[in-house]
């Protein structure tokens, strides 16, 4: 096992990784920006090194600064968390060249999955179901039009370097295509420095369902079931749950078996998440793979009993999956996560400032992952996620009842948060019945506007 690990992140995920290291007897090194001087990840790590000014681009995203800290502290490995440098293949390469183990897949695999059109082709060859669409990059509007004729409208143009919805355009006819092709290309080129596009058949009301996988460095792969992530707004997830009500045992096992085979072909290693869209018929289609630990990993931890971050560390240290987790994995009960963001309740703009009153809920079946504390400050420089509230129950109704009462007991004053919004979603009849897709939040806000109650809490 590693002797010492550097945690190249901040906030709740930095604390989550430090906790896992402590439980495994690994020493930890925190890195922090000037704004994060008084953060809990700095307090709870064995050592801490300031790597630069408050802006992430000058600190947490500064590869030479992070690598220098790792060399000065003499660590064996770096855990990147999520976001920041977690899916940066160049960073993983620099780690390799510096003889520091990057806790994640090899850089070649990270690079493959980061190029969405190549990931799609690789998955297609490995017999994972994909949506009808183009073979690789579209060289011109003309080629896009040919593929659109083959696939049939509506289609969606996507940026090969994309993710998060940027550089995407839905196209419903030949007439619309030239202008939307140019717009998507320009947006992708500006956002990612790469304007390459591919296209897929567009699914009008998909559900977003993703599978958690773990792969060791000896060719063994396990699927840990799925998470339902359709409750999102502007490509930011708000609520996730596991398992999905829409995935039965047969479908789960079928996808699990396919993923074990295909990811072995690709040479996948460590934790990963395979994203699918579920169409109106209940079929799953691969869209992307994320090569990191995800924000919503705790719902999978609750229903599988597997500590995914400890598994990441043990895999990276060379252990076999068979010594880490039971096979087969048994799914038990139901888990829900609400992402608590520091944001304005209607405008959804970030809400930075000092917390003046604070109470964390607890009790049976309740977990809070956070690095916030009473009298603490939410700086304006980073992601607005300040806490994850996760509940577990023997079934979905019990997990939801625990979520509702935990939200009621979660007090954050001094800044705005998404807690009131979560409380209203938990009351929604469609949400309670499991009737939702990725358009749920649009309909939810429409209904609230009609009733004139958006700000009533
Ligand atoms: C799609 C789609 C419909 N059809 N692809 C949005 C982010 C990116 N990662 C994939 N996205 C979508 N791809 C096809 N062929 C609809 C979306 C989409 C979406 C997907 C998952 C969760 C929320 C979403 C919100 C809007 C659009």
Boltz pocket constraint, residues with backbone or C-beta under 6 A from the ligand:
constraints:
  - pocket:
      binder: B
      contacts: [[A, 131], [A, 156], [A, 163], [A, 164], [A, 165], [A, 200], [A, 201], [A, 202], [A, 203], [A, 204], [A, 206], [A, 207], [A, 208], [A, 229], [A, 230], [A, 232], [A, 235], [A, 277], [A, 287], [A, 288], [A, 438]]
      max_distance: 6.0
